Amino acid sequence: MTHMHPVLETAGDFVSVTLVDRRCRACDKPTEHRAQVWESLDGAYVDTQFTCLTCGAVNWVVGVDP
């Protein structure tokens, strides 16, 4: 299941992708996640989308705005 960013997806782009280990909020297991950093086109928002590679759950972490 794909979740849109809280702000319109067309208002920004994913600027980097890494793999990280973290506990999944959905399956409650320490698993590998794909972390994608999303930045708004005007640079006002920088957030991270985490996708669990075990169960597919998607979670957003809103970063501190620059």
Secondary structure as a PSIPRED ss2 file (coil, helix, strand):
# PSIPRED VFORMAT (PSIPRED V4.0)

   1 M C   1.000  0.000  0.000
   2 T C   1.000  0.000  0.000
   3 H C   1.000  0.000  0.000
   4 M C   1.000  0.000  0.000
   5 H C   1.000  0.000  0.000
   6 P C   1.000  0.000  0.000
   7 V C   1.000  0.000  0.000
   8 L C   1.000  0.000  0.000
   9 E H   0.000  1.000  0.000
  10 T H   0.000  1.000  0.000
  11 A H   0.000  1.000  0.000
  12 G E   0.000  0.000  1.000
  13 D E   0.000  0.000  1.000
  14 F E   0.000  0.000  1.000
  15 V E   0.000  0.000  1.000
  16 S E   0.000  0.000  1.000
  17 V E   0.000  0.000  1.000
  18 T E   0.000  0.000  1.000
  19 L E   0.000  0.000  1.000
  20 V E   0.000  0.000  1.000
  21 D E   0.000  0.000  1.000
  22 R E   0.000  0.000  1.000
  23 R E   0.000  0.000  1.000
  24 C C   1.000  0.000  0.000
  25 R C   1.000  0.000  0.000
  26 A C   1.000  0.000  0.000
  27 C C   1.000  0.000  0.000
  28 D C   1.000  0.000  0.000
  29 K C   1.000  0.000  0.000
  30 P E   0.000  0.000  1.000
  31 T E   0.000  0.000  1.000
  32 E E   0.000  0.000  1.000
  33 H E   0.000  0.000  1.000
  34 R E   0.000  0.000  1.000
  35 A E   0.000  0.000  1.000
  36 Q E   0.000  0.000  1.000
  37 V E   0.000  0.000  1.000
  38 W E   0.000  0.000  1.000
  39 E E   0.000  0.000  1.000
  40 S E   0.000  0.000  1.000
  41 L C   1.000  0.000  0.000
  42 D C   1.000  0.000  0.000
  43 G C   1.000  0.000  0.000
  44 A C   1.000  0.000  0.000
  45 Y C   1.000  0.000  0.000
  46 V E   0.000  0.000  1.000
  47 D E   0.000  0.000  1.000
  48 T E   0.000  0.000  1.000
  49 Q E   0.000  0.000  1.000
  50 F E   0.000  0.000  1.000
  51 T E   0.000  0.000  1.000
  52 C E   0.000  0.000  1.000
  53 L C   1.000  0.000  0.000
  54 T C   1.000  0.000  0.000
  55 C C   1.000  0.000  0.000
  56 G C   1.000  0.000  0.000
  57 A C   1.000  0.000  0.000
  58 V E   0.000  0.000  1.000
  59 N E   0.000  0.000  1.000
  60 W E   0.000  0.000  1.000
  61 V E   0.000  0.000  1.000
  62 V E   0.000  0.000  1.000
  63 G C   1.000  0.000  0.000
  64 V C   1.000  0.000  0.000
  65 D C   1.000  0.000  0.000
  66 P C   1.000  0.000  0.000
